[in-house]
Amino acid sequence: MSEITWEDPFCGEGNSCFRLGTDPHGNAYITVAGDEETYLTDSREALRALILDIKAGKADHLL
């Protein structure tokens, strides 16, 4: 398994905290804080697209 560098958790008030991570091979990871052994992985480009889409409001209907 690649060495994952996890960012500090992103937490909502009263909600689960999510963590984003990357590895030296261009992969990106998303997990629930405290459960870093179970994660979703894709390319850094896919993570970038996800973040930009969220910032653009494309996931607002989930709130």
C-alpha positions in Angstrom: 0.0 0.0 0.0 1.2 3.5 -0.8 2.1 6.0 1.9 -1.0 8.2 2.3 -0.5 11.8 3.7 -3.8 12.7 5.3 -5.0 16.3 5.7 -6.6 17.5 8.9 -10.2 16.5 9.2 -13.0 18.6 7.7 -15.8 18.5 10.3 -19.4 19.8 10.3 -21.1 20.7 13.5 -22.5 17.5 14.9 -21.5 15.5 11.8 -18.8 13.0 10.9 -15.4 14.4 9.9 -13.9 13.6 6.5 -10.3 13.5 5.6 -8.6 13.9 2.3 -5.2 12.4 1.5 -2.7 12.0 -1.3 0.2 9.7 -2.0 3.4 10.2 -4.0 2.0 8.3 -7.0 -0.8 10.8 -7.9 -3.6 9.1 -6.1 -6.2 10.9 -3.9 -8.2 9.4 -0.9 -11.3 10.3 1.0 -12.2 8.7 4.3 -14.2 9.2 7.5 -11.8 10.4 10.3 -10.9 7.6 12.5 -11.5 5.0 9.8 -8.5 5.6 7.6 -8.1 1.9 6.8 -11.3 2.2 4.7 -11.2 4.8 2.0 -12.3 5.7 -1.5 -9.5 6.4 -4.0 -9.1 8.0 -7.4 -6.7 10.3 -9.2 -5.8 13.7 -7.9 -7.4 15.1 -11.0 -10.7 13.4 -10.0 -10.4 14.8 -6.5 -9.7 18.3 -7.9 -12.8 18.1 -10.2 -14.9 16.9 -7.2 -13.8 19.8 -5.0 -14.4 22.4 -7.8 -17.9 21.0 -8.5 -18.7 21.1 -4.8 -17.5 24.7 -4.6 -19.6 25.6 -7.7 -22.7 24.4 -5.9 -23.3 21.2 -7.8 -23.9 19.2 -4.6 -26.0 21.8 -2.8 -29.1 19.7 -3.3 -27.6 17.2 -0.9 -27.6 19.7 2.0 
